[in-house]
């Protein structure tokens, strides 16, 4: 690899390089806050955090899509706003990881959060959200924006 490549310098520098290109799974809390602040014309926690995600692939889980549609006053507007993101579906890999996660947990987490954690693990993604209890098990791969 060329000068400054991640493989030439293993350790913290390599992990930092990997984390910058690792996808980010956007939780509903983040998307709702971002949309609300944009509509109100203010810069809130989600908007202030957004520059930290620059250059990283942003992904939305089908679980998050369901959560957003469930609470939407305007379903068409929600679907239009999600068009800019790839949607990650649920497959056998996520089902197996989610089941394992719930079996190993001392205390079960909510089903939707378990699906999100399983999805993040299966696609090697970080999660940006505001639910420390559900996502803290991801360690440094949980990006808390507020």
N, C-alpha and C positions, 0 to 999 in steps of 0.2 A: 504494500500500500504506500501511497505517496507520503510526503512529509506532513506530520501532524495527524496522520490517520489513527483511528481509534485502536486498531490492532497492533500498532507499534508501541503503544504505551498502555498496557493493561493497568487496571486499578481504577481509582476514582475518576480519572480523566475519561477512561473508556466508558464507565457507567454514565457519566454526565452526557457523553456524546450519544449513547444509546437512548437515554431518557428524552433527549430533544427530538428524536425521530420516532419514538414510540407513540402509537396512536393514543388519543384521549377520548374516553367514553364520556359523553356529556349527560349528567343526571338531569332529571326534570327540574329539580330545584334551581339549578344553574340557568337552564333555558327560560324558565318562568321569570326569574329575577331579571335576566337580561332583556327579555321582551317587555316586561313591566317598566323597567327603567328607561328603555328606548322610547316607549310610548309616552312616558311622562317628561321626556327630554332631560333626564338627569343621569349622572354618572354614579351608579351604585357599586356595590361590591363585585358583582359579576362583570360589569363593564371595566372596572379597574383591574380585574384579574385577567381579562381577555388578552392583553398584550403578552402575558407570560406564555400563552399558548401559540403565539405566532410561529409559523413554520411547521407545526405539528399537524398530522392528519386528525381531523375531528370526526367522530363517529357517534351515531345515536342508535341506541338499542330499540328494537321493536317494543320492548317493555316500556321504555320512556315515551314512545309514540302513543301507546295505549293510555298511559297516565295523563299525557297532555290532552288527548282527545276526550278523555273522561271528564275533565274539568273545563273543557272549552265552551265558550259562548258562541264562537264562530269556528266551526270545524274546518271550513275551507281555508280560513286564514292560517290556522295551525298547520295544515297540510302544505300550504304554500311556503310558510316560513321554514319548514323542514326539508324542502327541496334541495337546499344547498349542502345537505349532509348525506353521506352514505348511511343507509339503515342496515344495522347488523341484526340478522334474524336469530332465531333460536333453533338449535340443532341438537343432535345426540351428544356432542361434546359438551355443550352447556348444561344439558340435563344431567349428565354423569357428574360433572364438576359441582353443580348445584346440590345434587343429592349427597355427595361426599362432604361438601361444606356443611350442610345441615346436620348430617349424622355426627360429624366431629365436633360441632359447636356445643359448648357448655350450655348455651342458651340460643335457641333458634332465632334467626333474624326474619324479618318479613319476607314473604315470598318474592315480591318484586325486587327487593334489595339483594336477595340470594341470586336471582337470575342475573342481575347487573354485575355482581362480584364474579360469578361464574363466567359471564361473557368477557369481562375484563381479563380474567386469568386465561381464558382460552384463546384470545386474540392478542395477548401480551400488551395490554393497554393499561394506562392509568385511568382513574376516574376522577372527574372534577364534580364536586357536590358539596352539600352542607349537612350531611348526616354522619357525624363522627362515629356513632355507635355502630352503624351498619358497615361503614367502609374502612374504619380504622384497622381492621384485620389485614388490609392491603399494605400497611406500613407506609413507606415513602411513595408508594404508587397511588395513594389517596391524596388528591390535591384539594385541600379545603379552601374555598374562595371567600368564606365569611366566617 
